[in-house]
Amino acid sequence: QVQLVESGGGLVQAGGSLRLSCAASTRFFSIKAMNWYRQAPGKQRDLVASISRDGTTSYENSVKGRFTISRDNAKNTVYLQMNNLKPEDTAVYFCNVDDWTMGSYWGQGTQVTVPS
């Protein structure tokens, strides 16, 4: 079974930075996309950032210019660098990998808290 293990969450003050990591237990051979979602209590889960198979990235408007999604294929890992964090960024962050052959997989979620 493929597992995605997330790390890097925590509590940071506004303006601070965190880097989330999501390491897969196996290599992905036919990636459709790698994504980061987030969900605040009582809210829907929203797509925050995505990187496609050709490396094209996209971002939700509120994080554009502050967050950067990247990947390291050799390490089977996707990252989310989060800079200039704001209280509105507080949520549980989930990584997702969608692979043409292996299917779609989710990480366990990691809490990011930015107090006001």
GUGUMAR-461338 format. One record per residue: residue in three letters; x negated, y negated, z negated of N, C-alpha, C in turn. Coordinates in Angstrom, 3 decimals. Each point is the difference from the previous one (the first is absolute). Layout:
BEGIN
{node 'ALA', {X, Y, Z}, {X, Y, Z}, {X, Y, Z}}
...
This chain:
BEGIN
{node 'GLN', {-0.836, 1.175, 0.000}, {0.836, -1.175, 0.000}, {-0.884, -1.242, 0.000}}
{node 'VAL', {0.338, -0.961, 0.839}, {-0.725, -1.254, 0.052}, {0.414, -0.865, -1.180}}
{node 'GLN', {-0.981, -0.582, -0.669}, {0.253, -0.906, -1.110}, {-0.705, -1.321, 0.246}}
{node 'LEU', {0.683, -1.093, -0.333}, {-0.571, -1.332, 0.057}, {-0.128, -0.511, -1.428}}
{node 'VAL', {-1.216, -0.303, -0.412}, {-0.275, -0.433, -1.361}, {-0.352, -1.472, 0.017}}
{node 'GLU', {0.822, -0.807, -0.675}, {-0.194, -1.433, -0.038}, {-0.775, -0.417, -1.238}}
{node 'SER', {-0.734, -1.084, 0.136}, {-0.727, -0.564, -1.123}, {-0.215, -1.485, 0.247}}
{node 'GLY', {-0.394, -0.721, -1.040}, {-0.361, -1.394, 0.125}, {1.009, -0.991, -0.534}}
{node 'GLY', {1.177, 0.465, -0.403}, {0.982, -0.908, -0.550}, {-0.380, -0.484, -1.384}}
{node 'GLY', {0.764, -0.958, -0.502}, {-0.255, -0.532, -1.318}, {0.669, -1.336, -0.203}}
{node 'LEU', {-0.380, -0.666, -1.084}, {0.516, -1.324, -0.339}, {-1.084, -1.029, 0.266}}
{node 'VAL', {0.331, -0.998, 0.803}, {-0.929, -1.076, 0.302}, {0.728, -1.331, -0.083}}
{node 'GLN', {-0.733, -1.045, -0.325}, {0.567, -1.332, -0.042}, {0.224, -0.536, 1.407}}
{node 'ALA', {0.935, -0.926, 0.117}, {0.257, -0.631, 1.286}, {-1.298, -0.576, 0.571}}
{node 'GLY', {-0.181, 0.214, 1.289}, {-1.213, -0.425, 0.662}, {-1.083, 1.053, 0.046}}
{node 'GLY', {0.180, 1.078, -0.740}, {-0.975, 1.061, -0.025}, {0.146, 0.954, 1.165}}
{node 'SER', {-0.837, 1.035, -0.002}, {-0.048, 0.948, 1.100}, {-0.004, 1.428, -0.513}}
{node 'LEU', {0.532, 0.890, 0.813}, {-0.060, 1.429, -0.221}, {-0.200, 0.689, 1.332}}
{node 'ARG', {-0.618, 1.165, -0.031}, {-0.083, 0.843, 1.179}, {0.622, 1.350, -0.321}}
{node 'LEU', {1.075, 0.320, 0.698}, {0.644, 1.287, -0.143}, {-0.623, 0.995, 0.968}}
{node 'SER', {-0.162, 1.227, -0.466}, {-0.520, 1.069, 0.830}, {0.998, 1.146, 0.035}}
{node 'CYS', {0.043, 0.687, 1.110}, {0.866, 1.159, 0.166}, {-0.798, 1.057, 0.732}}
{node 'ALA', {-0.399, 1.031, -0.714}, {-0.852, 1.045, 0.552}, {0.821, 1.249, 0.289}}
{node 'ALA', {-0.097, 0.493, 1.217}, {0.706, 1.207, 0.409}, {-0.843, 1.229, -0.269}}
{node 'SER', {0.668, 1.084, -0.338}, {-0.703, 1.235, -0.308}, {-0.545, 0.693, 1.237}}
{node 'THR', {0.530, -0.336, 1.169}, {-0.458, 0.576, 1.254}, {-0.128, -1.092, 1.054}}
{node 'ARG', {-0.730, 0.330, 1.053}, {-0.156, -0.920, 1.119}, {1.266, -0.036, 0.833}}
{node 'PHE', {0.342, -1.183, 0.498}, {1.102, -0.167, 0.921}, {-0.559, -0.093, 1.420}}
{node 'PHE', {0.540, 0.813, 0.903}, {-0.539, 0.102, 1.347}, {0.774, -0.798, 1.035}}
{node 'SER', {1.238, -0.309, -0.270}, {0.843, -0.705, 0.966}, {0.867, -1.015, -0.727}}
{node 'ILE', {-0.630, -1.040, -0.490}, {0.670, -1.004, -0.816}, {0.930, -0.848, 0.851}}
{node 'LYS', {1.238, -0.119, -0.466}, {0.946, -0.933, 0.595}, {-0.191, -1.384, -0.610}}
{node 'ALA', {-0.016, -0.042, -1.334}, {-0.218, -1.244, -0.718}, {-0.341, 0.311, -1.450}}
{node 'MET', {-0.702, -0.917, -0.630}, {-0.217, 0.003, -1.434}, {0.608, -1.272, -0.553}}
{node 'ASN', {0.722, 0.128, -1.099}, {0.803, -1.109, -0.494}, {-0.138, -0.159, -1.510}}
{node 'TRP', {0.247, -1.224, -0.452}, {0.192, -0.288, -1.409}, {1.387, -0.600, -0.186}}
{node 'TYR', {0.755, 0.567, -0.930}, {1.294, -0.508, -0.408}, {-0.080, -0.466, -1.448}}
{node 'ARG', {0.969, -0.809, -0.406}, {0.112, -0.351, -1.405}, {1.471, -0.093, -0.394}}
{node 'GLN', {0.248, 0.248, -1.282}, {1.355, -0.018, -0.525}, {-0.004, -0.581, -1.403}}
{node 'ALA', {0.723, -1.089, -0.172}, {0.192, -0.602, -1.310}, {1.230, 0.619, -0.657}}
{node 'PRO', {0.107, -0.050, -1.334}, {1.156, 0.586, -0.682}, {1.317, -0.563, 0.527}}
{node 'GLY', {0.929, 0.892, 0.321}, {1.294, -0.408, 0.496}, {0.021, -0.492, 1.430}}
{node 'LYS', {-1.108, 0.107, 0.693}, {-0.106, -0.490, 1.369}, {-0.252, 1.145, 0.970}}
{node 'GLN', {0.214, -0.267, 1.264}, {-0.301, 0.967, 1.042}, {-1.504, 0.105, 0.213}}
{node 'ARG', {-0.412, 1.135, 0.525}, {-1.400, 0.186, 0.361}, {-0.266, -0.675, 1.343}}
{node 'ASP', {-0.988, -0.867, 0.037}, {-0.291, -0.799, 1.181}, {-1.378, 0.326, 0.551}}
{node 'LEU', {-0.104, -0.033, 1.308}, {-1.286, 0.164, 0.665}, {-0.821, -1.269, -0.183}}
{node 'VAL', {-1.230, 0.157, -0.456}, {-0.887, -1.124, -0.256}, {-1.047, -0.141, 1.096}}
{node 'ALA', {-0.606, 1.112, 0.390}, {-1.072, -0.032, 0.980}, {-0.052, 1.321, 0.733}}
{node 'SER', {-0.438, -0.045, 1.237}, {-0.066, 1.188, 0.829}, {-1.221, -0.080, 0.905}}
{node 'ILE', {-0.609, 1.148, 0.248}, {-1.074, 0.094, 0.974}, {0.312, 1.176, 0.909}}
{node 'SER', {0.040, -0.249, 1.297}, {0.376, 1.011, 0.971}, {-1.209, 0.829, 0.413}}
{node 'ARG', {0.243, 0.988, 0.845}, {-1.059, 0.916, 0.398}, {-1.150, -0.697, 0.712}}
{node 'ASP', {0.290, -1.088, 0.705}, {-1.043, -0.730, 0.709}, {-0.641, -1.096, -0.851}}
{node 'GLY', {0.375, -0.080, -1.269}, {-0.571, -0.971, -0.903}, {0.736, -1.313, -0.090}}
{node 'THR', {1.079, -0.152, 0.734}, {0.792, -1.219, -0.068}, {0.677, -0.117, -1.362}}
{node 'THR', {-0.096, -1.159, -0.607}, {0.578, -0.223, -1.320}, {1.183, -0.946, 0.077}}
{node 'SER', {0.912, 0.150, -0.945}, {1.122, -0.905, -0.137}, {0.310, -0.165, -1.477}}
{node 'TYR', {0.614, -1.148, -0.353}, {0.229, -0.345, -1.390}, {1.352, -0.662, -0.177}}
{node 'GLU', {0.590, 0.220, -1.166}, {1.167, -0.750, -0.395}, {-0.412, -1.467, -0.170}}
{node 'ASN', {0.889, -0.900, 0.339}, {-0.372, -1.414, 0.065}, {-0.553, -0.543, -1.317}}
{node 'SER', {0.546, 0.443, -1.123}, {-0.405, -0.563, -1.278}, {-1.417, 0.386, -0.406}}
{node 'VAL', {-0.566, 1.034, 0.615}, {-1.354, 0.421, -0.343}, {-0.999, -0.312, 1.099}}
{node 'LYS', {0.469, -0.493, 1.118}, {-0.874, -0.297, 1.126}, {-1.055, -1.025, -0.402}}
{node 'GLY', {-1.240, 0.299, 0.316}, {-1.100, -0.866, -0.368}, {-0.579, 0.282, -1.366}}
{node 'ARG', {0.691, 0.797, -0.812}, {-0.475, 0.353, -1.333}, {-0.374, 1.473, -0.125}}
{node 'PHE', {0.733, 0.865, 0.690}, {-0.223, 1.441, -0.076}, {-0.647, 0.492, 1.288}}
{node 'THR', {-0.833, 1.024, -0.123}, {-0.627, 0.622, 1.152}, {0.073, 1.512, -0.143}}
{node 'ILE', {0.571, 0.653, 1.002}, {0.032, 1.451, 0.025}, {-1.153, 0.500, 0.857}}
{node 'SER', {-0.638, 1.061, -0.434}, {-1.107, 0.585, 0.745}, {-0.045, 1.495, -0.274}}
{node 'ARG', {-0.825, 0.695, 0.754}, {-0.120, 1.438, -0.191}, {-1.436, 0.438, 0.217}}
{node 'ASP', {-0.330, 1.131, -0.590}, {-1.285, 0.645, 0.185}, {0.306, 1.440, 0.385}}
{node 'ASN', {-0.077, 0.283, 1.280}, {0.370, 1.325, 0.483}, {-0.892, 1.100, -0.568}}
{node 'ALA', {-1.276, -0.294, -0.179}, {-0.921, 0.994, -0.527}, {0.364, 0.408, -1.421}}
{node 'LYS', {0.602, -0.911, -0.753}, {0.386, 0.272, -1.381}, {1.485, 0.296, -0.153}}
{node 'ASN', {0.725, 0.049, 1.110}, {1.441, 0.269, -0.028}, {0.725, -0.953, -0.943}}
{node 'THR', {-0.362, -1.270, 0.071}, {0.467, -0.972, -0.976}, {0.517, -1.261, 0.682}}
{node 'VAL', {1.089, -0.523, -0.532}, {0.531, -1.287, 0.430}, {-0.049, -0.953, -1.187}}
{node 'TYR', {-0.305, -1.260, 0.269}, {-0.168, -0.999, -1.042}, {0.960, -1.163, 0.200}}
{node 'LEU', {0.305, -0.674, -1.093}, {0.688, -1.273, 0.059}, {-0.751, -0.979, -0.888}}
{node 'GLN', {-0.706, -0.930, 0.630}, {-0.668, -1.063, -0.728}, {0.993, -1.123, -0.229}}
{node 'MET', {0.220, -0.357, -1.251}, {0.981, -1.009, -0.365}, {-0.721, -1.159, -0.676}}
{node 'ASN', {0.032, -1.159, 0.637}, {-0.626, -1.201, -0.522}, {1.056, -1.043, -0.326}}
{node 'ASN', {-0.381, -0.948, -0.851}, {0.904, -1.080, -0.395}, {1.362, 0.540, -0.414}}
{node 'LEU', {-0.017, 0.945, -0.913}, {1.235, 0.643, -0.431}, {0.927, -0.978, -0.702}}
{node 'LYS', {1.288, 0.219, 0.201}, {1.046, -0.843, -0.564}, {0.951, 0.843, -0.828}}
{node 'PRO', {0.731, -0.617, -0.945}, {0.978, 0.773, -0.775}, {1.002, 0.745, 0.874}}
{node 'GLU', {0.342, -0.551, 1.145}, {0.934, 0.642, 0.909}, {-0.537, 1.303, 0.584}}
{node 'ASP', {-1.298, 0.238, -0.122}, {-0.594, 1.237, 0.487}, {0.174, 1.159, -0.974}}
{node 'THR', {0.510, -0.265, -1.192}, {0.179, 1.046, -1.001}, {0.958, 1.070, 0.516}}
{node 'ALA', {-0.462, 1.239, 0.029}, {0.789, 1.103, 0.527}, {-0.799, 1.285, -0.149}}
{node 'VAL', {0.665, 1.110, 0.263}, {-0.687, 1.259, 0.190}, {-0.337, 0.115, 1.477}}
{node 'TYR', {-1.252, 0.277, 0.292}, {-0.471, 0.086, 1.369}, {-0.177, 1.462, 0.398}}
{node 'PHE', {0.532, 0.358, 1.153}, {-0.048, 1.361, 0.513}, {-0.722, 0.023, 1.339}}
{node 'CYS', {-0.939, 0.907, 0.151}, {-0.585, 0.201, 1.314}, {0.765, 1.086, 0.739}}
{node 'ASN', {-0.044, -0.093, 1.301}, {0.693, 0.941, 0.868}, {-0.857, 0.255, 1.224}}
{node 'VAL', {-0.115, 1.260, 0.380}, {-0.711, 0.380, 1.217}, {0.948, 0.806, 0.865}}
{node 'ASP', {0.187, -0.444, 1.229}, {0.877, 0.661, 0.952}, {-0.878, 0.564, 1.108}}
{node 'ASP', {0.009, 1.315, 0.128}, {-0.854, 0.695, 0.957}, {0.870, 0.806, 0.956}}
{node 'TRP', {-0.316, -0.076, 1.294}, {0.816, 0.678, 1.007}, {0.081, 1.499, -0.244}}
{node 'THR', {-1.088, 0.598, -0.409}, {-0.049, 1.439, -0.186}, {0.382, 0.420, -1.414}}
{node 'MET', {-0.512, -0.704, -0.993}, {0.151, 0.438, -1.382}, {1.239, -0.556, -0.684}}
{node 'GLY', {0.592, -1.034, 0.550}, {1.186, -0.579, -0.594}, {-0.295, -1.236, -0.833}}
{node 'SER', {0.950, -0.354, -0.853}, {-0.072, -1.202, -0.808}, {-0.237, 0.356, -1.458}}
{node 'TYR', {-0.904, -0.740, -0.645}, {-0.355, 0.260, -1.393}, {-0.064, -1.296, -0.779}}
{node 'TRP', {0.297, 0.098, -1.301}, {0.042, -1.151, -0.890}, {-0.910, 0.195, -1.195}}
{node 'GLY', {-0.601, -1.089, -0.445}, {-0.733, 0.010, -1.243}, {0.939, -0.075, -1.184}}
{node 'GLN', {-0.553, 0.134, -1.193}, {0.817, 0.041, -1.215}, {0.425, -1.381, -0.480}}
{node 'GLY', {-0.580, -1.037, 0.534}, {0.285, -1.359, -0.417}, {-0.977, -0.484, -1.051}}
{node 'THR', {-0.365, -1.267, 0.090}, {-0.869, -0.611, -0.997}, {0.543, -1.389, -0.337}}
{node 'GLN', {0.027, -0.317, -1.291}, {0.601, -1.247, -0.467}, {-0.966, -1.159, 0.162}}
{node 'VAL', {0.498, -1.084, 0.570}, {-0.724, -1.260, 0.060}, {0.839, -1.043, -0.729}}
{node 'THR', {-0.582, -0.626, -1.016}, {0.711, -0.992, -0.795}, {-0.780, -1.306, 0.000}}
{node 'VAL', {0.683, -1.072, 0.367}, {-0.586, -1.334, 0.011}, {0.894, -0.891, -0.866}}
{node 'PRO', {-0.372, -0.244, -1.247}, {0.850, -0.821, -0.867}, {-0.004, -1.465, 0.432}}
{node 'SER', {1.082, -0.686, -0.341}, {0.097, -1.412, 0.328}, {-0.589, -0.883, -1.088}}
